[in-house]
Amino acid sequence: MRLFTCILLTFVLTACQSSSENKKESPSGDITGTSKHTQKTSENMVYFKGRGFMMGSNNGTPSEQPVHQVQISSFRIDRSPVTVAEFTQFVEETGFKTDAEKFGDSGVFNFATQSWELKKGAYWLYPLGRDATQAEPNHPVTHISWNDAQAYCSWAGKRLPTEAEWEYAARNGGKSNDKFSWGNELVMNGKYMANTWQGATTADKNETDGFLYTSPVGYYGTTAAGMTDMGGNVWNWCQDTYKPYPGNPEYQQADPQVKVIRGGSFFYDQNGERSYTTTFRGQNTAETSLFNIGFRCAADAAQ
């Protein structure tokens, strides 16, 4: 059986169909190093010089505590989340099948029933199911599991960012103590700074910021470091297995199948605007795909 857990809203979804065969199925074609994309690891990426910085927050949720020093090596990270157009190129070159396609369904919130469901036929090209419209090419790709993100990054000659790298980039090279990657307010001078949920519950469906679902990457502008969508739009997978920070009294046995997600999304989260902060931590299982989870890539860089 397949279980989905999500920090966005407490729920469990059980797939109607899955098998060990499906989980082990290999994509057709050789993924690693097949694309011209592998020659462009610096294009549309932001460079961050390595140094030490203080990671976490003593004022956030328990999982963000305590603040602790982390040493970062120099790296590059995608300016924006991977788009539908970019993922399309990957699929066309490799014949890759995502976990959602193998299972035949993926996690979508049904506003009519006010509940999460495993929507038959929902996957990265049809995020709301086959009976809805296709995903826009310039929007972030969704319904991507951690496993899928790993495959794309390998094809692109990159990797997923570590959780520390993601926070370092969101905090403008570890230098900013602002609440969000762009400042301290979700709305500044009457302008929304990210694609976020504006209601107190899932029933408060509105498009005050211009979008009910995903928005084009970069629509709300860039941070001081040149990054986009480092809060809202889609959750970003990170490389790390989720576990408490050093010095955190909470005991949790690290499960290698549970990975870190960062940044919040367009959809409701029980933690409200905290989910969009530079330090908030989410988690989900490696095979989980949802209509509000995407990713961006990173790569090592010379010091």
C-alpha positions, 0 to 999 in steps of 0.5 A: 500500500502507498501512504501519502503524508503532507505537512500542508494539511493533515491527511493520509491518502492510500493508493488503490493500486501500487506494487513493488514492480511499479516502484522498481520500474525503470524509465525507458532510455538512459537518463544520465548525461543524455541531454544537451541540458547537461552542458548548461549547468550554470545557465539560469542558476545563481552562484553562492559563495560558501561560508558559515551561517546560522541556520534555523529559527528560535522563534519558529515552529519546534522543528526549526529550532535551535539555531545552529551553525552550518558550513556551506560550500560554494554552490549554484542553484536554479533561479526558479523551480523547474518548469513544465516546459523543461520537464517536457524536454526531459520526458521527450528525451528519456521516456521517463515515467513519474511515480504518479504515472506509474501509480495512475493517480496523484494527490489533488485537493477537491474544493467541492468536497473539501478533501484530499483525494488521489485523483485518477489520471492526475500527473505533471502534464494534467495537474487536475486530472485528464478532465481538466486543462494541461499545465502551462509551459511556464508554470512550475511542474507539479506532481513530482515525487522526490524520486522523479526530481532526482531523475531529472537532476541527474539528467540535467547534470545537477542534483537536488539542493541540500536543505541548508543550501536552500535556506542559505539561498532564501536568506540571500547567502545567509545574510538576511534575517528577514521573515521571507526571502523578499522581506517581512510582509506577504504584501508590500506597498499593496503588492503581493510578493508571492503566490500564497493562500489568502484564507484561514481555511481551505474553504476560503478559496480566492485569487486575491494574489492573481492565481488559485493554483500555480503561477508562472515562475518569476511572476512576482519578481526576484529576491536581492540574490536574484532568486524567484519563488523561494516562498509560495507557488510550489513546495521545493524538494530538498536532498535531505532525509528529514530529522531534528536539528542538532540540539533539538530535544525532540526525538524522531527516528530518521526514516530514509523515505521521508524527505524535506520540503521547503518554501510553502505553496499556493495552497492552504497550510495549517501553519499559515504564513509561517510556511512561506518563511526562509526557515520553515521545514516540511516533510513528505515521503519520497514517492509522494506527488501532489498538485503543489510540490515541485523542485529546483536543482543545484550543483557544486561550484568552485570556491 
